[in-house]
Amino acid sequence: MELKDLVIQKLNDKFKDVNFEFVEYRNELTIIFDKKNIVDVCKFLKDDGDLQFNLCEDVTAIDWAKPKNRFTIVYHIFSLKNNFRLSLKSNVDESDCSIDTVSSIWKTADWEEREVYDMYGIKFNNHPDLRRMYMPEDFEYHPLRKDFPLMGIPGSLPLPKK
């Protein structure tokens, strides 16, 4: 059995009440599911003896610029044991612009989630140190949102003098 089939089977067996959507493109598997299950699913994928997705390579977001499910959080995880990469996706509404942190599962998610918070304004519940990385703490905008002007907002951030 191929690993992607094993992942699908194990997730469906373990989480019978979760509605997973499995998408395969160019031999890469993406799993889309509700954000309320993010911690349980990630913990299972890391701890399962056959799968061992022990590395979170990246956490990022997509701004679809629409009212419902405006954002999608994307996790790229990797199993060193199986040399297999997996993408996880969960949608986040602008009305509840938050998702639980996975930094307790993968320490590497800590800074990656901070970057997503800084650039998109998506909060990671229970994050140990959720603060901005690039922008000043008092900066009220999030530069990677689609509604942020391409040339920035004049006067919103003091520029260094020549």
PyMOL commands that set and color helices and strands:
alter all, ss='L'
color gray80, all
select helices_A, chain A and resi 3-14+35-47+94-96+109-120
alter helices_A, ss='H'
color red, helices_A
select strands_A, chain A and resi 21-25+28-32+55-63+71-79+84-92+98-100+123-125
alter strands_A, ss='S'
color yellow, strands_A
deselect
rebuild
show_as cartoon
